[in-house]
Amino acid sequence: MKPIIRTFCRSALWAAALALAGCSSLLFYPAPGQPLTPAVAHLAYRDVTLTAADGTRLHGWWLPAKAGVPVKGTVLHLHGNGGNLAWHLGGSGWLPEQGYQVLMIDYRGYGLSAGSPSLPAVYEDIDAAFAWLQVQPEVRNKPLVLLGQSLGGALAVHYLGEHPVQRGRLKAIVFDGVPASYRDVGRYTLSTSWLTWPLQVPLSWLVPDSDSAIRAVERLKGVPQLYFQSIDDPVVPVANGIRLFKAAPPPRVLQLTRGGHVQTFADPTWRQVMLEYLADPEHFNGLRRLAMVPDYP
């Protein structure tokens, strides 16, 4: 067998094995440990321990609002599928200075959290975060917002669709680079390599899609939603993100951005958009002119 054919066969078998392994191997890419803490960014924080319904111990960070800044609300940050808390601090570490206190959690198997990530068990981790927030005195009588980035947003859609009480506690939801369909994103990823391009359709059908956000987003009725979607996103194609937005019930706003996958809040423009949205989520209609932001390579 020629080397190039051998390489193709190995790649095809590897992709098939991943798909047949199910959601856990395809969706979750955890990194253990804690390479840094918010102290690196000169942020006040405390480690928190949560316990899921099945007894799994979870680790999180509580970032209080900056001293001297009036508290505007609380943000529950659910990060994407790779790494751990340390990798995603940039997504919400800027909020305490603006008066928002933040709870970040690592799903089971990520960072210092016990267990191994899988569906549907990971929904218990989100439930544990809501339960923890409900008993914190500094959270009471303050608006509660959910920030879901990438996989974290997709998990949030499914969870909130099944938990109307928790959904009713939210003032607003902010999604960033959230895929409408796991299967469609898998097909897109397979299409980007000439080795797997011929098998993109059959292999993508092996990706479980029943928990995809597109299947539950219509249940978010009554909660304002802001959808950030980069037109440059190399992971979640812009068409996929817009498909999720179109399926969502009002009130909702689509904010097209520039830049890489979930790199939104590295740009102060999009930070300001989120802050303006949170100030009045019922009426904010987004920044419509991308010409107002700097050019990107």
N, C-alpha and C positions, 0 to 999 in steps of 0.2 A: 504494500500500500504506500502511495506517495506521501511524503511528510505533510503536505498541505491538506490532503484528504484526512490523514490521521488526526491532525489538529482540529479539523472541522468536526470529526466524529466525537472526539473527546469533549469539545465544547458543547455539542448537542446533548451528549449524555449527561454532562454536568448540569446544564440548564434543566433537562428533564428531571434529574434527581432532585434539584431544588424545588421544582414545581410540585412534584409528587410528595415532597416532605410536608407540604401544607403551609398555612399562613405563617406560623412561627418563624420558619427559616427564610421566608420571603419578605416579611414585613419588619422584623425586629433585628437590629444590629447593635446590641448593647456592648458597652465598654465598661469593665469593672473598675473599681477604685475611685479615687478623688484626686485628680492631678493638681487642682487648685481650688481655692475658695473665693467667695466674693471680696474677701479682704484684699486680693490682688488689685481689684478695681476701686479700692478705698470705700467699699460699701459696708455698712453695718449689716449684720445678719446673725441668725442663730440656726443651728441644726435642729431639725424636728424629726420625730419618729412617729410614723403612722402605722396602724395595723389594719390590714384588709380583713374582710369578713371570714376568709379561710385561714386567718392567723398569720399570713405573710407579713413580715416586718419591712416597712418601706422607709426610705430616707428622703428628706426634703430640706429646702432652705426657706426660711422666712426672712424676707427683706422688708424692714419697716420703712415707712416714709422718712425722708431725710429730716433730721432734727430741725425744728423751727418752721417746717413747711406744713400748712394745714392738710389734714388727711381728706382726700377727695373720694377714696374708695379702695377696694381690694381687687386685685387681679390674680386669678388662678391661671398659671402658665403651664400648659401641657406641650412638651417639646416633641420634636420629630423622632425618627426611628433610629438615628445613629448616635453613638457615644453615650453621654450621660449629662448630668446637670452642667458640668464645667464647660461642655461644648456649646451650651445654649444660653449661657448667661447674657450674652449680647442681645438676646431677644426681648428681655424684660428688665435687665439691670439698670436701664436708663429711667425707669418709671418712678422709683422712690424719690428722685430729685424733683419730680413733677407732682408729688403728693399722693402717689398710689403705692400702697403696700402690696407686696407680692408673695404668693406661695408658689414655689417651684417644687415639683416632685419628680423623683426617678421611678419609673415603672419597675415592677419586679424584674430582677436580673440585671438592672442597670446600676452603675455606680456602686453605692453602698447598700442598695436594696437587696433583700434576700429573694430566693426563688428563681424562676426562669420564665421569661415572657411568653405568653400564648393567649390566643383568643378562645373562649370569652373571659378567661381569668383576669386579664388586664383591666377590664371594666370595673372590677372590684377595687382596683387601685384608685381609679377616678372617684369612685363612691367614697373611699376612705378619705380622700382629699376634701370632698364636700362635707363629710361628717366632722372632720377636724376643724374646718372653718366655722362650722355652725356653733361650736362651743367656745370660740375665742372671743373674749370680751372686746378686743380692739376692732373686731370685724362687725359687731352688732350695730345695727342702724346706719350702716355705710353701704353704698351701692356695691354690688358684686358683679364683676366682669370676668368672662372667660376668654383667654387668649390661646388659641389652638394653632400650632404651626405644623404644616405638613401632616404626617401621620397622626400627631396629637390632635389636630383639628378633625380628622376623619373619625378617630376614636370618640371624640367629644360629640360629634353629630349622632353617632349610633347610640351612645350612652344617654344623651339628653332626650332622644326620641323615645327611649324606654323608661325615662324617669321624669315625668311631668312636674313633680314637686320640686326637684332640683332645678329644672328648667325655669320654673316660675320664680326662683330666687334671683335670677340674673337680670341685671339692668340692660346688658348688651353682650354681644359675642363678637370677637374679632378673629377672623380666619386669615391665615397667611400661607399661601402656596399649598392649599389643601386639594388633594386629588378627588375627583368625583368618583372614580372607579379604580380599584386596585388592579383589576384585570386589564383595563385600557392602558394604565401606566406601565404595567408589565410588558404589554405588547409593544408599546412605544420604545421601552428600553431594549427589547430584543431586536427592534428594527434599526437601532443605531449602530449595530455591528454587522459587517458583512458575513461573519461566521454564523450568526443566529438569525439573520434576516429571513432566510427561506423557511424557518420554523416558527416565526413570530406568532402566526395565528394558532396552529395546533398547540404550541406550548402555553400560550396565554390562556387557553381554555382550561388548563390545569390549575390556574390561580383561583382560589376560592374568592367569590365576589359578593357573597350574601351580606357581608358586613360593610360594604362600601357605603360612603356617605350619600351617594345619589339615591340610595334606597330608603333613607331615613330623614333626609333634609326637609321634606315637606312637613314634618312634625314640629318644626321649630316655629310654629305659628305664634305670633304675639311677642316674640323677642327680636329686637332690632339686631341686624347682622351687618358687619362690614367685611367684605371680601377683598383682600389684597392679592393680586395675581400679577407676577412679572411677565412681560411679553418676551423676556429673554430666558425664562426658566428652562434649564436643561433637563430637569427631572420631571416636573409636572407641566406638560405642554399647556400653553395658554388656552387652547380650545377646551382642554379637559377641565381647567379651573372655571372657565366661563360656563361650561355645561352645568357645573354644580350651582353656580350663582343663579342661572336661569330657572333651575328646578326649585330654588328656595322660595318660601313664601315671604311676602312683604311684612314689615318694612325691611328692605335690604339695599345695600349700596355696593357697587363694584368699583374698586379703585385699581386701575391698571398702573403698574410700576415698571421700573427698569432694574436690571441687575440679576444676580444669581439666585438660586433657590434659597428661600427663607433668609436672604441677606437684606431684607426690607429695612429693618431698623438700624442698619449701619448708616443710612442716609437720614439726616435730620429733617428732610422734607416730609418723609413718611411718618416720622415720629410726630411731627406737628399735625399731620392729617389725622392720626389716631387720637391725639389729644382733643382736637376740635370735634371729632366724632363723639368721643366720650362725654364731652360737655353738653351735647344735645343730640343723642343718637336717633331721636325720632324725626329730626328735620335735616340733618347734615346730608348733603348730596355729593360729596367727594370733590376732589381736584380733577377737573376734566381735561385740562390742557397740559399734556406731557411736555410741551415746549417750555413750561415754566421750571423744569428741573434740568440739572446739568446734563450734558451729553455723556454717553457711556461708550466705551470702546466696542 
